Amino acid sequence: MSELKLNEAKKLISQHEHTISQVSDLLGFTSIHYFSRRFKSYFGIAPSEYAREH
C-alpha cells in the first residue's frame, strides 16, 4: 500500500470534511475495513481514533 495514500488519508481525516468511509472511497481503497486495517498498521491508530484526536 502506498505511503502517499495513507498520508493523504491522514490529511483528509484531520480536515473533518469527509467521513472515514468517504476518505476510503476517495483514495480508492477496496473497502472501509481494508482501509482501516492498513491505516492502523501504518500509523498505530485507527482512523476513527485519529479523527477524534485531531
Helices and strands as residue ranges (DSSP letters): H 3-15, H 20-26, H 32-43, H 47-53
